[in-house]
Structures are given as structure tokens and as C-alpha cells.
Amino acid sequence: MTSVLPKPAAAPVVAPTSPGHGDAFTRHMYSLRYSPDLGWHDGGLQPLANLSLHPATLGLHYGQVIFEGMKAFRRQDGSVAVFRPLENARRFNRSAARLAMPELPEHLYVAGVDAVVAADQGELSDDPDHSLYLRPLMFGTDANLMLRPSEEYLFLVMAFVAGGFFGDVVRPVSVLVSRDQARAMPGGTGNVKCAANYGPSFVAQRKAQQAGCQQVVWLDSAERRWIEEMGGMNLFFVRGSGQGAEVFTTPLTGTLLPGVTRDSLLRMASRLGYRVAEQPLSVDQWRAECEAGTITEVFACGTAAVVTPVGQVKDEEGDFTVGNGEMGPVTRTLRTALVDLQHGRVPDVDGWLHRVC
Ligand SMILES: *Cc1c(COP(=O)(O)O)cnc(C)c1O
């Protein structure tokens, strides 16, 4: 019989030269419990270790699981800072509210994140391509299979050293438009970060990979024609070129995830002098405008992907190329602006970097 007893944590993986994305965990985690009587309690930093869970743990059965994703960066002056953690704390609470879970005061969320960053920042090299990816998680822990919200919860923060999500070199990705499967529906959970949004997307993701693409583009589930977002990233489109270019992204209809990177880039693009808009785009119009050359660049953005150009689009109604299939100048300008800000190479005028140590 296979043992289900808790095992000691695997030896931490020390940051290799190219740490990839998702398994170079650092040595610590932060944990905090919730119960109706005690509220949030028992918070503390501990070694990263396996959890011991009752097989009837409610979150495992009914999907009361939410998470977040943020990054900490080592800046040019050696300090380590987390990018816009309060925005993530607020989104975490919107996710909690949507799943009938208790909200976590923002200062407790940030304190948990800070504790892990302070303890493990030594594992982050000063290679500017590397960062500490922070993963807060909360789930219902009641050992009870009644179909109702859990009463008790566990909040955890873990971290891993991240390289580039698509490898260390920024190369345009190819995407497959998902025609037969949808990610979110009106009134559903597409605008929050709950675990239940991701498992069902893996089949489409696998299909994209089998078609030679790295990512899936989701369409709205009501009309099956409006571009929503890509995998776990938001999409931006560029019309025209140079200083007169227009940079736009699809509007927050309630069925796509309001990315912190999306919000940041909207603000940065406008400050850089581009015309900025939130505007719906159908897949047919996307194809037509790429063929006509009016849409010149497309890129995806998110904490993991940063800013990643989209070069090729595969769709059952016709494949097309964006621009010349390479990273365009507006994409490069925005990517550089964001990365320079995160690494402290330009002034942080909006106060987006939360210094930890
Ligand atoms: C997390 C996520 C994003 C990007 O959000 P950021 O806050 O920019 O990291 C976009 N779409 C989905 C579906 C996501 O899960």
C-alpha cells in the first residue's frame, strides 16, 4: 500500500541557470488558518512541507480553492520588491467573495507575502531574467462532504524562482483560437482567480499544443466570436505604428480576468503617449485587420508571461500572421518599460513596487 502519511519536504531546488517556471520552490511557506470562532489565526512562516489533509477536505471535492500570482524582483540597488501586491490582495478578496469564502484583510495577505520574500530572497540571483514568483492559495479545509461552504480555511503563500515563462528568450508565440470550448460564461467565475477555471482549460491547451501552438485564445461563450483572453494572460492589440499607434485591449465584460499587468500596461501606454482604449474585437475582425495590416502587433501580458508577442494565429476559419510574425516596436517599448520599472531602472512614479528588503 502506498503511504499517505505526510512526508518531509523534498530538498529545495536551488535556482539553476534557467529555472523554468513552476518547480524551483524556495525553502519556506507562510500559513494562516481561519475558523468562524477565532477568525484568522495561527499565522507563521515555516519550512515548505507537505500538508496532511483529511480525504474529505471540502476544497478538494467542491472546488473552494482560490489563488493569486505575483512576482518579487531584485532591483538594481539590491533591494527586493513585490509588484503591486495590494491589487492582488483585492482581487484575492473578490475571488473569495465569489466562492463564499472569508475575506482576508489586505495587511495580512501582504504580511504573508513579505514573510516568504524576506526569508527566501537569498535564493533569487541578480540575473534580471529571474524573479520570485509568489503563489498565495486559500482553500476550504472542513473534513465534511455536505454540499455547503467550508467553515474553516487555510491560507498559504509559497514561492518559486522563475525564469521566462516561454523560455529565457522572448520569441513570438503562436496561438489556437478555441472554437469548441469556452473558458467562462456570463455570471460564472471567469473574472476571479479560482482553481476551477483552470482544470477545464487543459484539454484546449493540449489541443493547441497538438496543433503546434503554445497557447489558446478564448472566445466569449454567448456569441462565440468576441476575443476574451489567452490561456492565463490578457491580450493587447496595436493599430498603426510609431507615436501615433493605438494600443487596445478587450473590455472587462465579467468573463475575463482583470490582470494587474493589463491594468499597469494601460496606464503605462497612455503615459508613453499612445492612444489607449478598451474595445471589443471579434475573431473575424482580428483576422481581417491583420490581413489588411491595420492591426500591426498583438501581445499577451500577465505576471508569468510579462509581455509576450503573438506571431501566428491558427483558426479553423483561416490562419493568419500578425505583422511580420516578429515582436513589433510598440510591444518592445511596453515590455522594456515594464521590465525596467520592475527592476528599479526607472523611477517608480506610481508607487507600484512594494519594497520588502
Ligand atoms: C492571472 C491571469 C491573468 C493575468 O493576470 P495578472 O494579474 O496580470 O498576472 C490573465 N488571465 C487569466 C485567466 C489569469 O488567470
The ligand as an SDF file (V2000), in Angstrom:
LIG
                    3D

 15 15  0  0  0  0  0  0  0  0999 V2000
   -3.7270   35.5750  -13.7160 C   0  0  0  0  0  0  0  0  0  0  0  0
   -4.3930   35.6560  -15.0270 C   0  0  0  0  0  0  0  0  0  0  0  0
   -4.1780   36.7230  -15.9200 C   0  0  0  0  0  0  0  0  0  0  0  0
   -3.1140   37.7740  -15.7090 C   0  0  0  0  0  0  0  0  0  0  0  0
   -3.2620   38.4960  -14.5450 O   0  0  0  0  0  0  0  0  0  0  0  0
   -2.0190   39.2950  -13.9310 P   0  0  0  0  0  0  0  0  0  0  0  0
   -2.5780   39.9270  -12.7090 O   0  0  0  0  0  0  0  0  0  0  0  0
   -1.5930   40.2630  -14.9380 O   0  0  0  0  0  0  0  0  0  0  0  0
   -0.9660   38.2740  -13.6630 O   0  0  0  0  0  0  0  0  0  0  0  0
   -4.9340   36.7830  -17.0780 C   0  0  0  0  0  0  0  0  0  0  0  0
   -5.8370   35.8320  -17.3690 N   0  0  0  0  0  0  0  0  0  0  0  0
   -6.0560   34.7790  -16.5550 C   0  0  0  0  0  0  0  0  0  0  0  0
   -7.0660   33.7660  -16.9310 C   0  0  0  0  0  0  0  0  0  0  0  0
   -5.3460   34.6610  -15.3680 C   0  0  0  0  0  0  0  0  0  0  0  0
   -5.5480   33.6090  -14.5770 O   0  0  0  0  0  0  0  0  0  0  0  0
  1  2  1  0
  2  3  1  0
  2 14  2  0
  3  4  1  0
  3 10  2  0
  4  5  1  0
  5  6  1  0
  6  7  2  0
  6  8  1  0
  6  9  1  0
 10 11  1  0
 11 12  2  0
 12 13  1  0
 12 14  1  0
 14 15  1  0
M  END
$$$$
